[in-house]
Amino acid sequence: MAEGIFRSEMQQRGFENIMCQSAGLSAVEGQHPAENAIAVCKEIGVDISEHITRRFTPDEIGVWDVYFTMSKTHAYILAQSGVPADRIFVPGYIEDPYGGDLETYRRVRDKIREEMTAFHQYLGF
């Protein structure tokens, strides 16, 4: 959801050439988003139906300019893996909605959108 929301917001701001890619620290490769994630993103005009999950690899440490984590724990793991702390953005707590109902996914979607506002400020947008 975060990647889809970020991409949509960047397109709305005219930044269509910004690269972003979601990756999980313990993600199962090749999965599609949960139906509830697709549904709640569609409610706000964001299509994530074609997203495919992938796992973050150590080879990517030098690739990305900024890392938007889902938790302080994720930020800690990235830092311990060699990602410089000044390249890690840690939002307020975002729960994992996996297995939740539509309302849970809506709550997480809205929290991601809220945290994206702070992230845009961090990026200078």
C-alpha positions in Angstrom: 0.0 0.0 0.0 2.8 2.4 0.9 4.5 2.1 -2.5 1.2 2.6 -4.4 0.2 5.6 -2.3 3.7 7.2 -2.6 3.7 6.7 -6.4 0.2 8.2 -6.7 1.1 11.2 -4.6 4.3 11.8 -6.6 2.4 11.6 -9.9 -0.1 14.2 -8.5 2.8 16.5 -7.7 4.3 16.1 -11.1 7.3 13.9 -10.0 6.7 10.9 -12.3 10.4 10.0 -12.6 11.0 9.3 -9.0 11.9 5.6 -8.4 10.5 3.7 -5.5 10.2 0.1 -4.7 8.6 -1.8 -1.9 10.5 -4.6 -0.3 9.9 -6.6 2.9 12.6 -7.8 5.3 10.8 -11.1 5.6 8.4 -10.9 2.6 7.5 -14.0 0.7 8.6 -13.4 -2.9 6.0 -13.2 -5.7 2.8 -12.6 -3.8 0.0 -10.3 -4.8 -1.5 -7.8 -2.3 -4.3 -8.9 0.0 -7.7 -8.3 -1.5 -8.5 -5.9 1.3 -5.4 -3.8 0.5 -6.4 -3.6 -3.1 -9.9 -2.6 -2.2 -9.0 0.2 0.3 -6.4 1.6 -2.1 -8.9 1.6 -4.9 -11.3 3.6 -2.7 -8.7 6.5 -2.9 -7.9 6.0 -6.6 -4.7 4.0 -6.1 -4.3 0.7 -8.1 -2.0 -1.8 -6.4 -3.5 -4.9 -8.0 -0.3 -5.5 -10.1 2.1 -5.2 -7.2 4.2 -8.3 -6.6 6.0 -8.7 -3.2 9.7 -9.1 -3.0 12.3 -9.4 -0.3 14.9 -6.7 0.5 18.5 -7.9 -0.2 21.8 -6.6 1.1 22.8 -5.8 -2.5 20.3 -2.9 -2.3 22.0 -1.0 0.6 23.7 1.4 -1.7 20.9 1.7 -4.3 18.3 3.8 -2.6 18.6 7.4 -1.5 16.0 7.1 1.3 14.3 4.2 3.1 10.8 4.6 4.4 10.4 1.9 7.1 7.2 0.5 8.6 8.7 0.4 12.1 11.6 1.3 14.4 12.6 -2.3 14.3 12.8 -2.3 10.5 14.9 0.9 10.7 17.2 -0.8 13.3 17.7 -3.8 11.0 18.5 -1.6 8.0 21.0 0.4 10.1 22.6 -2.8 11.4 22.9 -3.9 7.7 24.9 -0.8 6.8 22.2 1.7 5.7 23.3 5.2 7.0 20.9 6.4 9.6 20.4 9.7 7.8 18.9 7.8 4.9 16.3 6.0 7.0 12.9 7.7 7.6 11.0 6.2 10.5 7.3 7.1 10.5 5.1 6.8 13.5 3.9 3.3 14.3 2.1 1.6 11.3 0.5 -1.6 12.3 0.7 -4.7 10.0 -2.8 -5.2 8.7 -2.2 -8.7 7.3 -5.3 -10.9 7.8 -7.4 -7.9 9.0 -10.8 -6.8 7.9 -11.5 -3.9 5.6 -11.7 -1.4 8.5 -8.2 -2.5 9.6 -6.8 -2.0 6.1 -8.5 1.4 5.9 -7.0 2.5 9.2 -3.5 1.4 8.0 -4.0 3.1 4.6 -5.0 6.3 6.3 -2.0 6.1 8.7 0.3 5.6 5.7 -1.1 8.6 4.0 -0.7 10.7 7.2 2.9 9.5 7.5 3.6 10.3 3.8 2.8 13.9 4.6 5.8 14.0 7.0 7.9 12.0 4.6 7.2 14.5 1.8 8.4 17.3 4.2 11.5 15.2 5.0 12.2 14.9 1.2 11.6 18.7 0.7 8.4 18.4 -1.3 
